[in-house]
Amino acid sequence: MHKSLGNFVPIQDALRKFGVGALRVLYASTHYRSPLDFTEEALAQAGSLARRFRRAYDQLERASSDNATSKPVDDRIKTQTDNIAREFYAAMDDDFNTPGALSSYIKIVGKAEEHLKAPDPATVRVLLDAMTDLGSILGFLETESVPRASFSQLVELLMSLRADLRAKRDYGLSDRIREQMANLGVTVEDEK
């Protein structure tokens, strides 16, 4: 990609259009020593896969919160999950082979989707733990870069600062703060 050729995509634009999850999956799908095929189609596919991961994880979390009594974990599922986890770690140990690790992670997600049709809380817990452990290594399940409580505190600070500026009749700087907050998705409406 070259800016002068017009095929340059700023990271902010890619994040806005496809999301962080899509970029993480796209980067994981290519070995770090190989060139990255950065196309909109590849990003769209990676985004679809990232949404699949999140959907399966969220469904497992909901199923695990059910307080139904359960039978012991099926040894076959536990063995399969452990084998897939070993494949994942073997791929990561093999020169940080993230495409191989991604392939293993997709297997875990497939198992989760299969077992969500008739969820058993013990099996759900095993699969949820595997998805959490393996997904955290590649950052697939990360949702926020800034914790929501910290973000709220920052917004409150900016709102207070903006109110002080408006009281001092510094409307130019006050409006710039409002515009920047709007760029971050925080709508500020002034009362009259």
KALINKA-V618418 format. One record per residue. RES is the residue in one small letter. PHI is phi in radians with two decimals (NA if undefined). BURIAL is # if it has 9 or more other C-alpha atoms within 8 Angstrom, else .. Layout:
res={RES	RES}
phi={PHI	PHI}
burial={BURIAL	BURIAL}
This chain:
res={m	h	k	s	l	g	n	f	v	p	i	q	d	a	l	r	k	f	g	v	g	a	l	r	v	l	y	a	s	t	h	y	r	s	p	l	d	f	t	e	e	a	l	a	q	a	g	s	l	a	r	r	f	r	r	a	y	d	q	l	e	r	a	s	s	d	n	a	t	s	k	p	v	d	d	r	i	k	t	q	t	d	n	i	a	r	e	f	y	a	a	m	d	d	d	f	n	t	p	g	a	l	s	s	y	i	k	i	v	g	k	a	e	e	h	l	k	a	p	d	p	a	t	v	r	v	l	l	d	a	m	t	d	l	g	s	i	l	g	f	l	e	t	e	s	v	p	r	a	s	f	s	q	l	v	e	l	l	m	s	l	r	a	d	l	r	a	k	r	d	y	g	l	s	d	r	i	r	e	q	m	a	n	l	g	v	t	v	e	d	e	k}
phi={NA	-2.37	-1.08	-1.19	-1.52	1.43	-1.90	-1.78	-2.09	-1.10	-1.02	-1.08	-1.17	-1.14	-1.12	-1.13	-1.41	-2.00	1.65	-1.13	-1.03	-1.10	-1.15	-1.09	-1.16	-1.08	-1.13	-1.22	-1.37	-2.17	-1.09	-1.09	-1.56	-1.80	-1.18	-1.62	-1.48	-1.65	-2.22	-1.12	-1.14	-1.12	-1.16	-1.13	-1.14	-1.12	-1.10	-1.10	-1.15	-1.09	-1.15	-1.08	-1.04	-1.12	-1.08	-1.10	-1.10	-1.09	-1.15	-1.12	-1.06	-1.10	-1.16	-1.30	-1.40	-1.15	-1.63	-1.18	-1.21	-2.31	-1.47	-1.09	-1.09	-1.14	-1.04	-1.11	-1.15	-1.07	-1.13	-1.08	-1.12	-1.10	-1.13	-1.14	-1.10	-1.10	-1.04	-1.03	-1.17	-1.12	-1.12	-1.14	-1.27	-1.54	0.99	0.93	-1.38	-1.14	-1.08	-1.16	-1.14	-1.06	-1.04	-1.14	-1.11	-1.09	-1.10	-1.09	-1.10	-1.06	-1.06	-1.09	-1.08	-1.13	-1.44	-1.30	-1.15	-2.45	-1.20	-1.98	-0.93	-1.19	-1.18	-1.02	-1.11	-1.10	-1.21	-1.10	-1.09	-1.13	-1.08	-1.14	-1.09	-1.29	-1.16	-1.22	-1.17	-1.69	1.32	-1.22	-1.81	-1.20	-1.98	-2.29	-1.52	-2.12	-1.00	-0.98	-1.12	-1.15	-1.10	-1.08	-1.13	-1.14	-1.10	-1.07	-1.09	-1.12	-1.13	-1.13	-1.06	-1.13	-1.10	-1.08	-1.12	-1.15	-1.13	-1.52	1.10	-1.66	-1.26	-1.09	-1.19	-1.06	-1.19	-1.10	-1.10	-1.05	-1.11	-1.15	-1.15	-1.11	-1.10	-1.57	1.63	-1.84	-1.55	-2.06	-2.00	-1.47	-1.57	-1.78}
burial={.	.	.	.	.	.	.	.	.	.	.	.	.	#	#	.	.	#	#	.	#	#	#	#	#	#	#	#	#	#	#	.	.	.	.	.	.	.	.	.	.	#	#	#	#	#	#	#	#	#	#	.	#	#	.	#	#	.	#	#	#	.	#	#	.	.	.	.	.	.	.	.	#	.	.	.	#	#	.	.	#	.	.	#	#	.	#	#	#	.	#	#	.	.	.	#	#	#	#	#	#	#	#	#	#	.	#	#	#	.	#	#	#	.	#	#	.	.	#	#	#	#	#	#	#	#	#	#	.	#	#	#	.	#	#	#	.	.	.	#	#	.	.	.	.	.	.	.	.	.	#	.	.	.	.	.	.	#	.	.	.	#	#	.	#	#	.	.	.	#	.	.	.	#	.	.	#	#	.	.	#	#	.	.	.	.	.	.	.	.	.	.}
